[in-house]
Amino acid sequence: DVNEFWNGAYFWRASEASAPHNLFTSSTEWQRFARAESHIRGVPWEPWQFALVSNIAISSLATRGVTIPFASNYQVAWRYDAAARAYQRSVETGKDATSAGAPLTATTIIVQFTGMKTIDEEGRKEINTVGSGPAKFFWEGFMLQGRWSKAKNGRTRFYTTKGDEIIFAPGRVWVTLVPVGTELQITN
């Protein structure tokens, strides 16, 4: 568990967003944490695999995007931009942007289906991130069905339906957790 309360040096809050949705970290900060502190916890840092040729396109379905319904009044859409070779994120009807105003994009989108329940009147969630379950991967205008798996003291790993670990294309990977049974709206 790496969180802002015990490891605040590896996170920052953006003033242009509302709490609690303004907490951020980066690959640089995660690597800094891994070098400085993972030996204390006895958990080795195991990065995901990246290569210029990804195995996500194997046995996948061509798609232009995905809409993820988080609630009846809150949906996030990712649309593939072939010229940019990235997905652009929008919330409801507007475009989502970085703090600098640039479109928020990702090379790979992962939708991880997991056990999830509401635990209080504020709507806070208890999310099961240990174990395994289904996942969908979006990359280069394709969708692949697969699985995720995480041991109690390990990193979440992603696999094809054949059991091969996913090799990601270089770039930003965006992981979204949704309850098992969530119906995604796939745009072909």
Phi, psi and chi 1 to 4 in degrees:
 res  aa     phi    psi   chi1   chi2   chi3   chi4
   1 ASP       -  112.2 -180.0   17.8      -      -
   2 VAL  -113.7  112.7 -179.7      -      -      -
   3 ASN  -134.8  170.6   62.1   58.7      -      -
   4 GLU   -66.9  -24.0   67.4  171.6  -49.8      -
   5 PHE   -74.3  -40.6  -56.1  110.2      -      -
   6 TRP  -100.8  -17.9  -55.3  110.5      -      -
   7 ASN  -133.3   44.9  -54.3  102.0      -      -
   8 GLY   -59.3  -23.1      -      -      -      -
   9 ALA   -65.5  -16.9      -      -      -      -
  10 TYR  -100.9    7.9  -54.3  102.6      -      -
  11 PHE  -130.2  163.4  -65.0   87.8      -      -
  12 TRP  -146.8  159.3   70.2   88.3      -      -
  13 ARG  -110.4  134.4  -70.5 -154.3  176.2  -97.6
  14 ALA   -91.7  127.9      -      -      -      -
  15 SER   -70.9  -21.6   60.3      -      -      -
  16 GLU   -85.1    1.2   60.4  -84.6   -4.3      -
  17 ALA  -121.5  157.1      -      -      -      -
  18 SER   -89.7  140.6  -59.7      -      -      -
  19 ALA   -65.8  144.9      -      -      -      -
  20 PRO   -91.4    8.5   35.9  -36.7      -      -
  21 HIS   -89.4   26.8  -53.3  -71.8      -      -
  22 ASN  -122.3   16.9   63.9  -16.9      -      -
  23 LEU   -96.2  127.8 -177.2   66.9      -      -
  24 PHE  -134.2  158.6  -65.3   91.3      -      -
  25 THR  -143.2 -174.9 -170.0      -      -      -
  26 SER  -147.8  169.0   66.2      -      -      -
  27 SER   -59.1  -39.4  -62.9      -      -      -
  28 THR   -60.7  -43.8  -58.8      -      -      -
  29 GLU   -68.4  -38.2  -68.7  -57.7  -46.2      -
  30 TRP   -63.8  -41.8  -81.2  110.7      -      -
  31 GLN   -66.5  -38.1  -69.5  169.7   16.5      -
  32 ARG   -62.9  -43.1 -169.3  167.0   71.1   87.6
  33 PHE   -61.2  -46.5  169.3   81.8      -      -
  34 ALA   -59.7  -43.6      -      -      -      -
  35 ARG   -66.8  -40.6  -75.8 -169.7  -55.2  -88.2
  36 ALA   -83.3  -32.2      -      -      -      -
  37 GLU  -130.6  -14.8  -50.6 -145.2   16.9      -
  38 SER   -65.0  -30.3   64.8      -      -      -
  39 HIS   -63.9  -27.8   67.0  -78.1      -      -
  40 ILE   -67.3  -39.0  -63.5  169.3      -      -
  41 ARG   -85.7   -9.4  -69.6  173.4  170.2   71.8
  42 GLY    73.3   18.8      -      -      -      -
  43 VAL  -113.8  115.3  178.3      -      -      -
  44 PRO   -69.8  147.7   25.1  -31.5      -      -
  45 TRP   -77.3  121.9  173.2 -108.0      -      -
  46 GLU  -122.3   98.4  -62.6  177.6   23.3      -
  47 PRO   -71.4  159.2   26.1  -33.2      -      -
  48 TRP   -68.9  163.5  -70.1  -28.0      -      -
  49 GLN   -89.9  135.5  -62.9 -179.9   52.7      -
  50 PHE  -129.0  142.7  -72.9   85.0      -      -
  51 ALA  -156.8  159.1      -      -      -      -
  52 LEU   -63.6  -27.1  -68.4  176.8      -      -
  53 VAL  -111.7  112.6  177.9      -      -      -
  54 SER   -89.3  152.4  170.8      -      -      -
  55 ASN   -93.5    8.5   62.8   -8.7      -      -
  56 ILE   -67.7  -33.1  -66.8  177.1      -      -
  57 ALA   -72.6  -11.7      -      -      -      -
  58 ILE   -68.9  128.4  -61.4  168.4      -      -
  59 SER    53.3   43.8  -57.1      -      -      -
  60 SER  -116.0  167.5   56.2      -      -      -
  61 LEU  -106.1  130.7  171.8   71.4      -      -
  62 ALA   -65.2  134.4      -      -      -      -
  63 THR  -152.5  148.5  177.0      -      -      -
  64 ARG   -95.0  -11.9  -70.0 -179.4  -63.5  153.3
  65 GLY   169.7 -178.7      -      -      -      -
  66 VAL  -146.6  141.9   59.6      -      -      -
  67 THR  -115.1  130.6  -60.1      -      -      -
  68 ILE  -112.1  114.1  -55.0  165.0      -      -
  69 PRO   -85.7  108.4   30.4  -31.4      -      -
  70 PHE   -84.9  -31.1  -72.6   99.7      -      -
  71 ALA  -157.5  169.3      -      -      -      -
  72 SER   -60.7  -27.4   60.2      -      -      -
  73 ASN  -112.6   16.1   61.0  -11.4      -      -
  74 TYR  -145.2  108.6 -174.0   78.7      -      -
  75 GLN  -128.4  145.5  -62.8 -176.1   15.3      -
  76 VAL  -117.0  131.1  171.3      -      -      -
  77 ALA  -116.5  140.9      -      -      -      -
  78 TRP  -119.7  123.0  -70.3   94.3      -      -
  79 ARG  -117.4  134.6  -61.7  -70.1  173.0 -106.4
  80 TYR   -81.1  130.5 -175.4   63.8      -      -
  81 ASP  -110.0  103.4  179.3  -16.5      -      -
  82 ALA   -62.6  -36.2      -      -      -      -
  83 ALA   -64.9  -38.1      -      -      -      -
  84 ALA   -88.2  -11.4      -      -      -      -
  85 ARG    53.3   44.1  -64.2 -176.1   71.9 -176.9
  86 ALA  -153.4  161.7      -      -      -      -
  87 TYR   -96.1  138.9  -70.0   86.2      -      -
  88 GLN  -107.3  134.6 -175.7  168.9  -23.3      -
  89 ARG   -94.4  139.1 -174.2  175.7 -168.8  -95.4
  90 SER  -137.3  147.5   63.2      -      -      -
  91 VAL  -113.6  125.4  177.9      -      -      -
  92 GLU    55.3 -120.4  -66.9  -55.5  -51.7      -
  93 THR   -99.7  -11.9   57.4      -      -      -
  94 GLY   -99.0  163.5      -      -      -      -
  95 LYS   -82.1  142.7  -60.3 -102.9 -173.5 -116.7
  96 ASP   -90.6  141.7 -149.8   -7.9      -      -
  97 ALA  -135.5  158.4      -      -      -      -
  98 THR   -74.5  173.5   65.5      -      -      -
  99 SER   -62.3  -22.5   58.6      -      -      -
 100 ALA   -87.3   -1.9      -      -      -      -
 101 GLY    92.4   -5.4      -      -      -      -
 102 ALA   -74.6  152.2      -      -      -      -
 103 PRO   -58.5  143.8  -18.5   27.9      -      -
 104 LEU   -84.0  120.3 -171.6   54.7      -      -
 105 THR  -131.2  162.2   61.7      -      -      -
 106 ALA  -148.4  147.5      -      -      -      -
 107 THR   -77.8  -40.8  -54.4      -      -      -
 108 THR  -129.1  134.4  -55.5      -      -      -
 109 ILE  -112.6  130.2  -51.1  -59.0      -      -
 110 ILE  -117.0  128.8  -59.3  170.8      -      -
 111 VAL  -109.1  113.0 -179.8      -      -      -
 112 GLN  -103.8  116.7 -179.7  178.1  -24.0      -
 113 PHE   -89.8  126.3  -63.3   87.1      -      -
 114 THR  -146.4  164.5 -173.2      -      -      -
 115 GLY   -67.5  135.4      -      -      -      -
 116 MET  -152.3  137.2 -168.6  177.9  -62.6      -
 117 LYS  -144.2  151.3   66.8  179.9 -179.7  179.4
 118 THR   -79.5  132.8  -56.5      -      -      -
 119 ILE  -111.1   -7.2   58.7  171.4      -      -
 120 ASP  -157.2  175.6   61.9   20.4      -      -
 121 GLU   -69.5  -13.4   64.8  -80.6  -10.5      -
 122 GLU   -80.8  -12.0  -62.9  -64.3  -36.9      -
 123 GLY    90.1    9.3      -      -      -      -
 124 ARG   -63.4  148.8  -73.8 -177.8  -86.7 -105.4
 125 LYS  -111.7  146.4  -54.4  -71.3 -174.7 -164.3
 126 GLU  -103.7  119.5  179.7  177.7  -67.8      -
 127 ILE  -117.1  124.8  -57.2  170.8      -      -
 128 ASN   -85.0  107.0 -178.1   12.7      -      -
 129 THR  -110.0    8.0   57.4      -      -      -
 130 VAL  -110.9  134.1  174.6      -      -      -
 131 GLY   123.4 -136.1      -      -      -      -
 132 SER  -156.8  165.0   64.4      -      -      -
 133 GLY  -179.2 -179.1      -      -      -      -
 134 PRO   -74.1  157.4   22.9  -28.4      -      -
 135 ALA  -149.3  155.8      -      -      -      -
 136 LYS  -126.0  140.8  -68.5 -171.5  179.4 -173.4
 137 PHE  -120.5  134.1  -51.6   93.2      -      -
 138 PHE  -120.7  125.1  -63.1   86.5      -      -
 139 TRP  -156.2  133.3  172.2   79.6      -      -
 140 GLU    52.8   32.9  -70.5  -83.3  -29.0      -
 141 GLY    81.0   17.7      -      -      -      -
 142 PHE  -124.6  156.5  -69.4   95.1      -      -
 143 MET  -123.4  135.8  179.2 -169.9   75.7      -
 144 LEU  -126.3  134.7  173.2   71.3      -      -
 145 GLN   -89.3  143.1  -61.4 -156.0   44.2      -
 146 GLY  -161.2 -149.3      -      -      -      -
 147 ARG  -143.1  159.3  -58.6 -156.0   48.5   80.3
 148 TRP  -120.1  156.2   64.7  -88.6      -      -
 149 SER  -151.6  139.1  178.9      -      -      -
 150 LYS  -149.1  123.9 -177.9 -178.8 -176.9  -55.3
 151 ALA   -79.3  162.9      -      -      -      -
 152 LYS   -54.9  -42.8 -176.5  175.4 -179.9 -179.7
 153 ASN  -110.5   29.9  -69.1  -40.4      -      -
 154 GLY  -123.6 -176.8      -      -      -      -
 155 ARG   -96.1  148.7  177.6  163.4 -169.9  175.1
 156 THR   -65.6  130.3  -56.3      -      -      -
 157 ARG  -116.8  150.2  -62.4  -67.2 -161.4 -168.3
 158 PHE  -122.1  139.7  -61.6   99.9      -      -
 159 TYR  -135.4  152.8  -59.1   93.3      -      -
 160 THR   -73.0  170.3   66.9      -      -      -
 161 THR   -65.8  -19.7   54.0      -      -      -
 162 LYS   -83.4   -7.6  -66.6 -179.9 -179.2  179.7
 163 GLY    97.2    2.8      -      -      -      -
 164 ASP   -80.6  136.1  -61.9  -37.4      -      -
 165 GLU   -65.5  139.3 -172.3  166.9   -5.3      -
 166 ILE   -66.2  134.7  -65.5  -69.4      -      -
 167 ILE  -106.3  117.0  -60.3  170.1      -      -
 168 PHE   -86.9  149.0  -64.8  102.3      -      -
 169 ALA   -73.8  149.5      -      -      -      -
 170 PRO   -57.5  142.0  -24.2   34.1      -      -
 171 GLY   135.4 -173.3      -      -      -      -
 172 ARG   -77.5  129.2 -175.1  175.9  -67.9  138.4
 173 VAL  -109.4  125.4  176.1      -      -      -
 174 TRP  -112.1  119.2 -172.2  -71.5      -      -
 175 VAL  -104.9  126.7 -178.8      -      -      -
 176 THR  -118.3  128.1  -62.3      -      -      -
 177 LEU   -99.3  130.9  -79.9   65.5      -      -
 178 VAL  -134.4  156.8  -61.7      -      -      -
 179 PRO   -64.3  145.3  -18.1   28.4      -      -
 180 VAL   -54.4  136.2  170.6      -      -      -
 181 GLY    96.3   -7.0      -      -      -      -
 182 THR   -62.6  130.3  -60.8      -      -      -
 183 GLU   -90.4  111.4  -65.4  -71.6  -30.3      -
 184 LEU   -82.0  149.2  -55.6 -179.8      -      -
 185 GLN  -101.5  106.2  -61.9  166.8   15.4      -
 186 ILE   -91.8  130.0  -50.4  -63.3      -      -
 187 THR  -101.2  114.9  -52.2      -      -      -
 188 ASN   -93.2      -  -66.4  -32.4      -      -
